Amino acid sequence: MADSKKTYSILLVDDHPIMRQGLRALIETRSDFKVVGEAATAALGMEMSIKLKPDLAIVDLSLPDRGGLELIKDMRVATPDTRILVLSMHEESFYVDRVLKAGARGYVMKQEASDKLLQAIDKISLGEIAISPAMSSRLIAIFSGNLPNSNPNPVHLLTDREMQVFLKLGEGLTIRQIADALHISVKTAEVHRTNIKSKLGFSKSSEVVHYAIRWIDKQ
């Protein structure tokens, strides 16, 4: 449990107002937790993190202007004392290693029970890592050399930026729309799509799109 002598300040970064309202209501059932700000975009989340310097930022991976992974990396540089907890709809087994490498301290899936989120905040406030026991055991085994760091799903081969492009393709965006959304050039977006196509073993861009749509539906 967080130190009862100190109010643990929390920033919410999620583009869904109803989700933020629900999170605030849940978090503030605890007298030692206080939501000090809310942001619907990565840009505003970064701005508020620098201004408010919260103890914890709860960040969604799917934001309208930038990917949550990129925001986490930037926050770790700009506000290193702010710990980060990812709250996402995506399967933990796919993203947990990515978010930990980016600098987050924990991962909770949105469909999990509310007490899991409060437990995660408590763990992070005490300096611990908050991930599921199953994923913790798997990561320990990988780092100790007792389990190969491999996954049969080729999507795991994608870089963080390629993953952002992959998800945008699955949302039905064109290359130009993806370039605008990620603030990169059309040429760069096309290069990422080509790399994705190669890593996933497809010969046509349309196959990548169809696969991305199916992959998102399964999450």
N, C-alpha and C positions, 0 to 999 in steps of 0.2 A: 504494500500500500504506500502511496506517496506520503512524504513527510507531512504530518498533520499540522505542523507549525508553519507550513508554507503553502500558498495557493499555487497549484501547478497550472501555468497559463498555456492555452492551446489555441492554435490557429487551424481553421478548417479550409481546405482547398478542394472544392468539388463543384462541378458546374450544374448540379441539380439542386434547386432551392429546397425542395421537400426533403431531400437527403440531408442537407445541412441543418434544416430545422429539427429533424429527428435526431441527428447526432448531438446537436446542442442540448436538446431536452434530456437525452440519455446521459450525456457527460455531466450535466449540471445537477443530476440526482446525487452527485457526490460533492460534498461541501469543500473538498480539497482540490477540486478541478474547476477551472473557469475558462470558458471560451471567450477569448479576447478579440477575435476577428474572424471574418469569413471572406472567402474569395472564390469567384466563379471561373477565373482563368489563371493560367500559370504566371502571366505578367503581373496581375494584381497580387497573386500569392507571394511572388518574389518581393514586390514592393512592400507589402504588409509585414513580411518576415523581417525585412531590414528595419522597418519603422518600429514594430512592436517587440521584436526579439523574444518570441514566445519560447517557453521551455520545450514545447512539442508542436510539430505541424503534422496534421493528418492529411495525407495527399492521395487523391485519386489518380490512377495512371492515365485515364482517358480524359484529357482536357481539350477544349476547342481550339486553343491557339498553339500549344506546344505539348509534347509528350511529358508525362509525369516523371519519367526517368531523367530527362534533361533538366527538369526543374529541381529534382533531388540533387543532382550533381552541382548545379549552380548554388543552391542553398547551402550545401556543405562547404562551399568556398566563401560565400558572402556572410553566412551566419552559422559558423561552425558549432556554436553552443546550443543551437536548436536541434533537438533530436527529431527524427522523422519516422512516422508510422504510415505504411501504405495500406489503404483500404480500397479493395478492388473487386470487381466482378469476375476477374480472370482467375483461372485455376492456380493455386499456390505453387504446385509442383513445377509449373512452367516459369513463373516469374520470380520466385523467391531468391534465387541466386543472382538474378539481374539486379534486383532492388538492393540487396545487401552489398553487391559490388559498387553500386552507385552511391552508397553511403547511408541508406535507410537502416533503421534499427529493428524493424519488425514488419510483419505482413499479416493482414486479416482479410478474409474474404467477406464480401458484403452479405452473403446469404447465411453467415454463421450467426449464432445466438448473440444477443447484445452483451451478455456477460463476458464473452470472449474478447470483445473490444476493450471493456474496462480492465480486464485482466492484463491485456497487452499494454495498455497505458501504464498500469502499475509496474509491470516488468521493466518497461523502458525508463520509467522515472527512477528506478533503482539501478540503472546502468546495465540491465540485462538485454538480451536479444529476445524478441517476441515472435516466434514462429511455432508451428505445430510440432509436437513431439516426433511425429513421423519424419518431417522434413529436417528437424534438428539432428536426428539419428543418421539420416542419409548424408547430410553435409559433413558430419563428423567422420563418417566412414570414408567419404571421398577425400577429405583433407588428410586423413591418416593413411591413405593409400590402400585401404581395404575394400574399396569399391571404385570401379572405373568411372570417371566423370563423363559418362556417355548417355545418350538418350536416343531411342529408335526414331523419334519424331524429327524429321529434318528441319522443322521450323526452329528447333533449338540451335541450329547452325547460324541463324541470322544475327547480325549485329543489332544493337539497340536501334540505330537509325533505320536499318532495313526492316526491322520489326514494325516501326512506325509506318513506313510506306506500305508494308504488307497489310496492316490493319486498315489503313485508309483505302486500299484497293478493295478490301472486303466490305467496306462501307459504301462502295459504288462510286467513289470519286475518280475523276479523270486525272491523268498525270499533271496537267496544268493546275487543277484544283488542289492536288496533293502538294505541289510545289508552293502554292500560295499559302496553304494551311501550315506547312512546316518551315516556311520562310527560306526556301532553297530555290535554286534555279530549276527550270524545266529539264535542262540537260542533266543536272545532278540527280533529279528524281528518276529520269530514264535510266541512268547508270545503276541506281539502286534496284530498279525493277529488273534490269538485266541480271544483276547479281542474284537476286531472289530467285529468278527463273532457273538459273544455273544450279543454285544450291538445292532447290526443291526437285530438280530433275525434269523440268518441263521444257518443251520446245516452243510453246506459244504463250504470249502474254495473257491471252484469254483463259488459258488453263490455270494460270496463277490467280486470276480474279475469281474463278469458280472455286478453286481450292480455298482461297482466303474467306470467301463467303461461307463455305461449309465449316471451316475451322472456327470462325466466330460463332456460328450457330451452336457449336458443340460446347462452347465455354459457359 
